[in-house]
Amino acid sequence: MARSLLVLSGGHPYEEVPFSELLDSLKGWDVRYLIHPEAEIAVAEGAADAADAILLYDMPGYAFADGKVTSRPPSDGFKAAIRRYFESDKGAVMMHHALAGWADWPDWAEMIGGRFLYQPGEVRGREVRDSGYRHDVRYTAEICGDHPVTHGLPDTFELTDELYLAEIFEDDVEPLIRARHDFVAENFYSAAHAVAGRMFDNTGWDHPPGSNLVAWTKSIGDARLVYLQFGDGPETYRNPHVRQLLRNALDHVANGRSEPRETKEPTG
């Protein structure tokens, strides 16, 4: 019997047909696909209640216009529905730009285990710079340790994808995969500059060095959450290792709470 998967997207551009092909590769799941802003309303009305897992490939709560960005929190109904869902011990997988979603709801960043910022702001009581991005980075992904999400994958694999220099709450998550890449300002571009129309620019942007963690898992109460930074476009959607990770991650979050597992130090 197929399990029920609720997929949320919208709020950030992506190529819909290749992404749908990625979803079609998820055998054994009955997929319901919602796009913001309708997705927020549907979840508030109970769309997530019957799902066995949720896949978030969305970036809600923003408006970009005239070189500026404004943000807002989700509705109280959406917040209540998300909390109710996790309290039912069912989990979620979040991909790529979902790290930036709901910037005005601090609890959301705590649930995910990090936050990507489009403008300078406050995270956990301290002022931080806007986050960084870099498209088409070819890098080596390195598995951190034995875990169901990474079963069947080689210890390292190559891919080309977008990377983020963002706020990652490493002390609160269980590492799954690290990127062999230097996460320093000169290797990324400022998100705030991009919003202002200055794409691929890091002039005057002094973001401190950040985490090379690109996949992790954590618990929300007795529910499981997995974040996968992979997912910028069709090349990544087609990558067999990314597809295996997504299948594993959905199985993992649909099956209850994670137990701590031994990790190994990255080699580079």
HELIX and SHEET records of a PDB file:
HELIX    1   1 GLU A   16  ASP A   24  1                                   9    
HELIX    2   2 GLU A   38  ALA A   44  1                                   7    
HELIX    3   3 ASP A   76  GLU A   87  1                                  12    
HELIX    4   4 HIS A   96  ALA A  100  5                                   5    
HELIX    5   5 PRO A  106  ILE A  112  1                                   7    
HELIX    6   6 PRO A  148  THR A  150  5                                   3    
HELIX    7   7 GLU A  170  ASP A  172  5                                   3    
HELIX    8   8 ALA A  185  ASN A  187  5                                   3    
HELIX    9   9 ALA A  191  VAL A  195  1                                   5    
HELIX   10  10 PRO A  234  ARG A  238  1                                   5    
HELIX   11  11 PRO A  240  VAL A  253  1                                  14    
SHEET    1   A 9 TRP A  29  ILE A  35  0                                        
SHEET    2   A 9 ARG A   3  GLY A  10  1                                        
SHEET    3   A 9 ALA A  53  ASP A  58  1                                        
SHEET    4   A 9 GLY A  91  MET A  95  1                                        
SHEET    5   A 9 ALA A 223  LEU A 228  1                                        
SHEET    6   A 9 LEU A 213  ILE A 220 -1                                        
SHEET    7   A 9 GLU A 174  ARG A 180 -1                                        
SHEET    8   A 9 GLY A 132  ILE A 143 -1                                        
SHEET    9   A 9 THR A 156  LEU A 165 -1                                        
SHEET    1   B 9 TRP A  29  ILE A  35  0                                        
SHEET    2   B 9 ARG A   3  GLY A  10  1                                        
SHEET    3   B 9 ALA A  53  ASP A  58  1                                        
SHEET    4   B 9 GLY A  91  MET A  95  1                                        
SHEET    5   B 9 ALA A 223  LEU A 228  1                                        
SHEET    6   B 9 LEU A 213  ILE A 220 -1                                        
SHEET    7   B 9 GLU A 174  ARG A 180 -1                                        
SHEET    8   B 9 GLY A 132  ILE A 143 -1                                        
SHEET    9   B 9 TYR A 189  SER A 190 -1                                        
SHEET    1   C 2 TYR A  62  ALA A  65  0                                        
SHEET    2   C 2 LYS A  68  SER A  71 -1                                        
SHEET    1   D 2 GLY A 114  ARG A 115  0                                        
SHEET    2   D 2 GLU A 167  ILE A 168 -1                                        
SHEET    1   E 2 GLY A 121  VAL A 123  0                                        
SHEET    2   E 2 ARG A 126  VAL A 128 -1                                        
END                                                                             
